[in-house]
Amino acid sequence: MSAVGPVLGVRDLRKDYRQRPVLRGVSLDLYPGQLAGIVGENGSGKSTLLRILAGDLAADSGTVERAGLLGCCPQETVLHQAFTVAQHLRFFQAAYGLSHLTRAFELLEQLNLSDYRHERVAALSGGTRQKLNLVLALIHDPQVLLLDEPYQGFDWETYLRFWDLAGALRDRGCAVLVVSHLAYDASRLDILYRLQAGVLRQPEQPEPGVVAV
């Protein structure tokens, strides 16, 4: 991966809230085909960092450079209760100017969501909504995918399907960043960081099991 430049380059990000430092110089490189994780306790600044990386929040200082399309799957779903799964796909197709929904249909199959295409969001379980949230983040086949607490509401089967999908995305050359307060199956990650005291720190090589802070 070192022979290829990063698709996401972060340098010395700093952010304060009411004179309280939240990010104290975060730096990070994310490369094509890399599956990375960031863990940190609640209130450690994970959501602030993710919003800055996604372009939804301005940092006080520092830089974020992106190469290629960005996909972001926030912890809170970006869905309308009255619309069906299929309607959401068409809305995002129009928003991204896509000529077809082939990739979306592939993702629906991978996440066992195809049978829900004509269901309204209001009738879906929390885990099923989160799956749709993930599909919408990937519908335009981005080069960088940001995931905030992606396991939320997933049953065991869906959890395994998520990691299968993450591996397939890595194989396609997509850079995937998973942000969570826990890193389940940390050994699946290529690299794992801890967000502590507003700074990213790389622990030792991830081991099987759960990494918590």
TIDODREN-199896 format. One record per residue: residue number from 1; x, y, z of N, C-alpha, C in turn; residue in three letters. Coordinates in steps of 0.1 Angstrom, whole numbers. Layout:
// TIDODREN-199896
(pt NUM,(X,Y,Z),(X,Y,Z),(X,Y,Z),"ALA")
...
//
This chain:
// TIDODREN-199896
(pt 1,(8,-12,0),(0,0,0),(9,13,0),"MET")
(pt 2,(21,11,4),(29,23,5),(33,29,-9),"SER")
(pt 3,(32,21,-19),(35,26,-33),(23,34,-39),"ALA")
(pt 4,(12,34,-32),(0,41,-37),(-3,52,-27),"VAL")
(pt 5,(-6,64,-31),(-9,75,-22),(-22,73,-15),"GLY")
(pt 6,(-24,80,-4),(-36,78,4),(-48,84,-3),"PRO")
(pt 7,(-60,78,-1),(-72,84,-6),(-78,93,4),"VAL")
(pt 8,(-74,92,17),(-78,102,27),(-65,105,35),"LEU")
(pt 9,(-62,118,35),(-50,123,42),(-54,133,52),"GLY")
(pt 10,(-51,131,65),(-55,140,76),(-42,145,83),"VAL")
(pt 11,(-41,158,85),(-30,163,91),(-33,173,102),"ARG")
(pt 12,(-30,170,115),(-30,179,126),(-43,186,128),"ASP")
(pt 13,(-54,177,128),(-68,183,130),(-69,187,145),"LEU")
(pt 14,(-74,199,147),(-77,204,160),(-91,210,161),"ARG")
(pt 15,(-98,207,172),(-112,212,174),(-114,214,188),"LYS")
(pt 16,(-119,226,192),(-123,229,206),(-138,232,206),"ASP")
(pt 17,(-144,229,217),(-158,232,220),(-158,241,233),"TYR")
(pt 18,(-162,254,231),(-162,262,243),(-149,262,251),"ARG")
(pt 19,(-138,263,244),(-125,263,249),(-121,249,255),"GLN")
(pt 20,(-129,239,253),(-125,226,257),(-119,218,245),"ARG")
(pt 21,(-106,215,245),(-100,207,234),(-107,194,232),"PRO")
(pt 22,(-111,191,220),(-117,177,217),(-107,169,208),"VAL")
(pt 23,(-102,176,198),(-92,170,189),(-79,178,191),"LEU")
(pt 24,(-68,171,194),(-55,178,197),(-44,175,187),"ARG")
(pt 25,(-47,175,175),(-37,172,165),(-38,158,159),"GLY")
(pt 26,(-50,155,153),(-52,141,148),(-46,141,134),"VAL")
(pt 27,(-38,130,131),(-32,128,118),(-35,114,114),"SER")
(pt 28,(-38,111,101),(-42,98,97),(-40,97,82),"LEU")
(pt 29,(-36,86,77),(-36,83,62),(-44,70,60),"ASP")
(pt 30,(-53,70,51),(-61,58,47),(-58,55,32),"LEU")
(pt 31,(-55,43,30),(-50,39,16),(-61,30,9),"TYR")
(pt 32,(-61,30,-4),(-70,21,-12),(-69,7,-7),"PRO")
(pt 33,(-80,0,-5),(-80,-14,-1),(-76,-16,13),"GLY")
(pt 34,(-77,-6,22),(-73,-7,36),(-86,-7,44),"GLN")
(pt 35,(-86,-16,54),(-98,-16,64),(-92,-12,77),"LEU")
(pt 36,(-96,0,81),(-90,6,94),(-101,8,104),"ALA")
(pt 37,(-98,9,117),(-107,11,127),(-102,22,137),"GLY")
(pt 38,(-111,29,143),(-108,38,154),(-117,35,165),"ILE")
(pt 39,(-112,33,177),(-120,30,189),(-117,41,199),"VAL")
(pt 40,(-127,44,207),(-126,55,217),(-138,55,225),"GLY")
(pt 41,(-137,58,238),(-148,58,247),(-158,69,243),"GLU")
(pt 42,(-170,68,248),(-180,78,245),(-175,92,250),"ASN")
(pt 43,(-176,102,242),(-172,115,245),(-157,118,242),"GLY")
(pt 44,(-151,108,235),(-136,110,232),(-134,118,219),"SER")
(pt 45,(-145,121,212),(-143,130,200),(-145,122,187),"GLY")
(pt 46,(-149,110,188),(-151,101,176),(-161,108,166),"LYS")
(pt 47,(-172,112,171),(-182,117,162),(-178,131,156),"SER")
(pt 48,(-171,139,164),(-165,151,159),(-155,149,148),"THR")
(pt 49,(-146,139,150),(-137,136,140),(-143,131,127),"LEU")
(pt 50,(-153,122,128),(-160,117,117),(-167,128,109),"LEU")
(pt 51,(-173,137,116),(-180,148,109),(-171,157,101),"ARG")
(pt 52,(-159,159,107),(-149,167,100),(-144,159,87),"ILE")
(pt 53,(-141,146,89),(-137,138,77),(-147,138,66),"LEU")
(pt 54,(-160,138,70),(-171,138,60),(-174,151,54),"ALA")
(pt 55,(-168,162,60),(-170,175,55),(-183,182,61),"GLY")
(pt 56,(-188,176,71),(-200,182,77),(-197,192,88),"ASP")
(pt 57,(-184,193,92),(-180,202,103),(-166,207,100),"LEU")
(pt 58,(-164,220,103),(-151,226,100),(-142,224,112),"ALA")
(pt 59,(-129,220,110),(-120,220,120),(-115,234,124),"ALA")
(pt 60,(-110,236,136),(-104,248,139),(-90,250,131),"ASP")
(pt 61,(-83,239,129),(-71,240,122),(-68,226,117),"SER")
(pt 62,(-58,225,107),(-55,212,101),(-61,210,88),"GLY")
(pt 63,(-58,199,81),(-63,197,67),(-68,183,66),"THR")
(pt 64,(-78,182,57),(-83,169,52),(-83,169,37),"VAL")
(pt 65,(-76,159,31),(-75,158,17),(-81,144,13),"GLU")
(pt 66,(-90,145,3),(-97,133,-2),(-94,131,-16),"ARG")
(pt 67,(-92,119,-20),(-91,115,-35),(-102,105,-38),"ALA")
(pt 68,(-111,109,-47),(-122,100,-51),(-134,103,-43),"GLY")
(pt 69,(-144,95,-46),(-158,97,-40),(-158,92,-26),"LEU")
(pt 70,(-166,99,-18),(-167,96,-3),(-181,91,0),"LEU")
(pt 71,(-182,81,8),(-195,75,13),(-194,76,28),"GLY")
(pt 72,(-205,80,34),(-206,81,49),(-219,75,54),"CYS")
(pt 73,(-217,66,64),(-228,59,70),(-229,64,84),"CYS")
(pt 74,(-237,74,88),(-237,79,101),(-245,69,111),"PRO")
(pt 75,(-243,71,124),(-249,63,133),(-264,65,133),"GLN")
(pt 76,(-269,77,131),(-283,80,129),(-287,79,115),"GLU")
(pt 77,(-297,70,112),(-300,68,98),(-306,80,91),"THR")
(pt 78,(-303,82,78),(-308,93,70),(-320,89,62),"VAL")
(pt 79,(-330,85,69),(-341,79,62),(-354,86,65),"LEU")
(pt 80,(-364,85,55),(-377,91,57),(-387,80,60),"HIS")
(pt 81,(-394,81,71),(-403,71,76),(-414,67,66),"GLN")
(pt 82,(-419,76,58),(-430,73,49),(-426,67,36),"ALA")
(pt 83,(-413,67,32),(-409,62,19),(-404,47,20),"PHE")
(pt 84,(-405,40,9),(-401,27,9),(-386,26,6),"THR")
(pt 85,(-381,14,7),(-366,11,4),(-364,15,-10),"VAL")
(pt 86,(-372,11,-20),(-370,14,-34),(-371,28,-37),"ALA")
(pt 87,(-379,36,-30),(-380,50,-32),(-367,57,-27),"GLN")
(pt 88,(-362,52,-16),(-349,58,-12),(-338,55,-22),"HIS")
(pt 89,(-338,44,-28),(-328,41,-38),(-329,50,-50),"LEU")
(pt 90,(-342,53,-54),(-344,62,-66),(-340,77,-62),"ARG")
(pt 91,(-343,81,-50),(-339,94,-46),(-324,96,-46),"PHE")
(pt 92,(-317,86,-41),(-302,87,-41),(-296,85,-55),"PHE")
(pt 93,(-303,77,-63),(-299,76,-77),(-299,90,-84),"GLN")
(pt 94,(-310,97,-81),(-311,110,-87),(-301,120,-81),"ALA")
(pt 95,(-299,119,-68),(-289,128,-61),(-275,126,-67),"ALA")
(pt 96,(-271,114,-70),(-257,111,-74),(-257,111,-90),"TYR")
(pt 97,(-268,113,-96),(-268,113,-111),(-264,99,-117),"GLY")
(pt 98,(-269,88,-111),(-265,75,-115),(-275,70,-126),"LEU")
(pt 99,(-269,64,-136),(-277,59,-148),(-285,46,-145),"SER")
(pt 100,(-280,39,-134),(-287,26,-131),(-285,23,-116),"HIS")
(pt 101,(-291,13,-111),(-290,9,-97),(-285,-5,-95),"LEU")
(pt 102,(-276,-9,-105),(-271,-23,-104),(-263,-25,-91),"THR")
(pt 103,(-255,-15,-88),(-247,-17,-75),(-256,-18,-63),"ARG")
(pt 104,(-266,-10,-63),(-275,-10,-52),(-282,-23,-50),"ALA")
(pt 105,(-286,-29,-61),(-293,-42,-61),(-283,-53,-56),"PHE")
(pt 106,(-270,-52,-60),(-260,-61,-55),(-259,-60,-40),"GLU")
(pt 107,(-259,-48,-35),(-258,-46,-20),(-270,-51,-13),"LEU")
(pt 108,(-282,-49,-19),(-294,-54,-12),(-293,-70,-11),"LEU")
(pt 109,(-288,-76,-21),(-286,-91,-20),(-276,-95,-10),"GLU")
(pt 110,(-265,-88,-9),(-254,-91,0),(-259,-90,14),"GLN")
(pt 111,(-268,-80,17),(-272,-77,31),(-286,-84,33),"LEU")
(pt 112,(-291,-92,24),(-303,-99,26),(-315,-89,28),"ASN")
(pt 113,(-315,-79,19),(-325,-68,21),(-334,-67,9),"LEU")
(pt 114,(-332,-76,-1),(-340,-75,-13),(-355,-77,-11),"SER")
(pt 115,(-359,-85,-2),(-373,-88,1),(-380,-76,7),"ASP")
(pt 116,(-373,-66,11),(-379,-54,18),(-380,-42,9),"TYR")
(pt 117,(-377,-44,-4),(-377,-32,-13),(-389,-24,-13),"ARG")
(pt 118,(-401,-30,-11),(-413,-22,-12),(-419,-20,2),"HIS")
(pt 119,(-411,-22,12),(-415,-19,26),(-412,-4,29),"GLU")
(pt 120,(-421,2,37),(-418,16,41),(-409,15,53),"ARG")
(pt 121,(-401,25,55),(-391,26,65),(-397,24,79),"VAL")
(pt 122,(-409,30,81),(-416,30,94),(-418,16,98),"ALA")
(pt 123,(-419,6,89),(-422,-8,92),(-410,-16,94),"ALA")
(pt 124,(-398,-11,92),(-386,-18,93),(-380,-18,107),"LEU")
(pt 125,(-373,-29,111),(-366,-29,124),(-354,-20,123),"SER")
(pt 126,(-348,-17,135),(-336,-8,136),(-325,-14,128),"GLY")
(pt 127,(-323,-27,129),(-312,-33,122),(-313,-33,107),"GLY")
(pt 128,(-326,-34,102),(-329,-34,88),(-327,-20,82),"THR")
(pt 129,(-331,-10,90),(-329,4,87),(-314,7,85),"ARG")
(pt 130,(-306,1,94),(-292,4,94),(-286,-2,81),"GLN")
(pt 131,(-291,-14,77),(-286,-20,65),(-289,-11,53),"LYS")
(pt 132,(-301,-5,52),(-305,4,42),(-296,16,42),"LEU")
(pt 133,(-293,21,54),(-284,32,56),(-270,29,49),"ASN")
(pt 134,(-266,17,51),(-253,13,46),(-253,12,30),"LEU")
(pt 135,(-264,7,25),(-266,6,11),(-265,20,4),"VAL")
(pt 136,(-272,29,10),(-273,43,5),(-259,50,6),"LEU")
(pt 137,(-251,46,15),(-237,51,16),(-228,46,5),"ALA")
(pt 138,(-232,34,0),(-224,27,-10),(-229,27,-24),"LEU")
(pt 139,(-241,33,-26),(-248,33,-39),(-240,38,-50),"ILE")
(pt 140,(-232,48,-48),(-224,55,-58),(-210,49,-59),"HIS")
(pt 141,(-207,38,-53),(-194,30,-53),(-183,40,-50),"ASP")
(pt 142,(-182,45,-37),(-172,54,-33),(-158,48,-32),"PRO")
(pt 143,(-148,56,-32),(-134,51,-29),(-131,51,-14),"GLN")
(pt 144,(-138,59,-7),(-136,60,8),(-150,58,15),"VAL")
(pt 145,(-151,49,25),(-163,47,32),(-160,50,47),"LEU")
(pt 146,(-168,59,53),(-167,62,67),(-180,56,74),"LEU")
(pt 147,(-177,48,85),(-188,41,92),(-188,45,106),"LEU")
(pt 148,(-199,50,111),(-200,54,125),(-209,43,133),"ASP")
(pt 149,(-203,35,142),(-210,25,149),(-218,16,140),"GLU")
(pt 150,(-212,10,130),(-220,3,120),(-227,-10,125),"PRO")
(pt 151,(-223,-15,137),(-229,-28,142),(-243,-25,148),"TYR")
(pt 152,(-246,-13,151),(-258,-9,159),(-271,-16,153),"GLN")
(pt 153,(-277,-24,161),(-290,-31,157),(-288,-43,149),"GLY")
(pt 154,(-276,-47,146),(-274,-59,138),(-275,-72,146),"PHE")
(pt 155,(-282,-82,140),(-282,-95,146),(-269,-102,142),"ASP")
(pt 156,(-267,-115,147),(-254,-121,144),(-252,-124,129),"TRP")
(pt 157,(-263,-128,122),(-261,-131,108),(-258,-118,100),"GLU")
(pt 158,(-264,-107,104),(-262,-95,97),(-248,-90,100),"THR")
(pt 159,(-243,-92,113),(-230,-88,117),(-220,-95,108),"TYR")
(pt 160,(-222,-108,106),(-212,-116,97),(-213,-111,83),"LEU")
(pt 161,(-225,-108,78),(-226,-102,64),(-219,-89,63),"ARG")
(pt 162,(-220,-81,74),(-213,-68,74),(-198,-70,71),"PHE")
(pt 163,(-192,-80,78),(-177,-82,77),(-174,-88,63),"TRP")
(pt 164,(-183,-96,58),(-181,-101,44),(-181,-90,34),"ASP")
(pt 165,(-191,-80,36),(-192,-69,27),(-179,-60,29),"LEU")
(pt 166,(-175,-58,41),(-163,-50,43),(-151,-56,36),"ALA")
(pt 167,(-149,-69,37),(-139,-76,30),(-140,-74,15),"GLY")
(pt 168,(-152,-75,10),(-154,-74,-5),(-151,-59,-9),"ALA")
(pt 169,(-154,-50,-1),(-151,-36,-4),(-136,-34,-5),"LEU")
(pt 170,(-129,-40,5),(-114,-39,5),(-109,-45,-8),"ARG")
(pt 171,(-114,-56,-12),(-110,-63,-24),(-112,-54,-37),"ASP")
(pt 172,(-122,-46,-36),(-125,-37,-47),(-116,-24,-47),"ARG")
(pt 173,(-108,-23,-37),(-99,-11,-36),(-105,0,-28),"GLY")
(pt 174,(-117,-2,-21),(-123,8,-13),(-116,9,0),"CYS")
(pt 175,(-113,21,5),(-107,23,18),(-119,25,28),"ALA")
(pt 176,(-119,17,39),(-130,16,48),(-125,20,62),"VAL")
(pt 177,(-132,30,68),(-128,34,82),(-140,31,91),"LEU")
(pt 178,(-139,22,101),(-149,19,110),(-146,26,124),"VAL")
(pt 179,(-156,34,128),(-154,42,140),(-164,37,151),"VAL")
(pt 180,(-159,33,162),(-168,26,172),(-162,28,186),"SER")
(pt 181,(-170,26,196),(-165,25,210),(-160,11,213),"HIS")
(pt 182,(-163,1,205),(-158,-12,206),(-153,-16,192),"LEU")
(pt 183,(-143,-24,191),(-138,-29,178),(-140,-45,179),"ALA")
(pt 184,(-152,-49,174),(-154,-64,174),(-145,-70,163),"TYR")
(pt 185,(-140,-82,166),(-132,-89,156),(-121,-80,151),"ASP")
(pt 186,(-113,-74,160),(-103,-64,156),(-93,-71,147),"ALA")
(pt 187,(-91,-84,147),(-81,-90,138),(-85,-89,124),"SER")
(pt 188,(-98,-86,121),(-102,-84,107),(-97,-71,101),"ARG")
(pt 189,(-92,-62,110),(-88,-49,105),(-73,-49,101),"LEU")
(pt 190,(-70,-41,91),(-56,-39,87),(-48,-31,97),"ASP")
(pt 191,(-55,-21,103),(-49,-12,113),(-60,-7,122),"ILE")
(pt 192,(-56,-6,135),(-65,-1,145),(-59,10,153),"LEU")
(pt 193,(-67,21,155),(-62,33,163),(-71,34,175),"TYR")
(pt 194,(-66,40,185),(-74,44,197),(-74,60,197),"ARG")
(pt 195,(-85,65,199),(-86,80,201),(-86,83,216),"LEU")
(pt 196,(-75,88,220),(-73,91,235),(-67,105,236),"GLN")
(pt 197,(-74,112,245),(-70,126,248),(-68,134,236),"ALA")
(pt 198,(-77,132,226),(-78,140,214),(-67,136,204),"GLY")
(pt 199,(-60,125,206),(-49,121,196),(-51,107,193),"VAL")
(pt 200,(-49,104,180),(-49,90,175),(-36,83,179),"LEU")
(pt 201,(-38,71,185),(-26,63,189),(-28,49,183),"ARG")
(pt 202,(-18,44,177),(-19,30,171),(-14,20,182),"GLN")
(pt 203,(-23,11,186),(-19,1,196),(-11,-10,189),"PRO")
(pt 204,(-8,-21,196),(-1,-32,190),(-10,-39,180),"GLU")
(pt 205,(-5,-48,172),(-12,-55,162),(-25,-60,168),"GLN")
(pt 206,(-37,-58,161),(-50,-63,166),(-50,-78,168),"PRO")
(pt 207,(-56,-82,179),(-57,-96,182),(-72,-100,182),"GLU")
(pt 208,(-74,-113,180),(-88,-118,179),(-96,-114,192),"PRO")
(pt 209,(-109,-111,190),(-118,-108,201),(-122,-93,201),"GLY")
(pt 210,(-125,-88,212),(-131,-75,213),(-120,-65,219),"VAL")
(pt 211,(-118,-54,213),(-109,-44,218),(-118,-33,224),"VAL")
(pt 212,(-117,-30,236),(-125,-20,243),(-116,-9,249),"ALA")
(pt 213,(-122,2,252),(-114,13,259),(-121,17,271),"VAL")
//
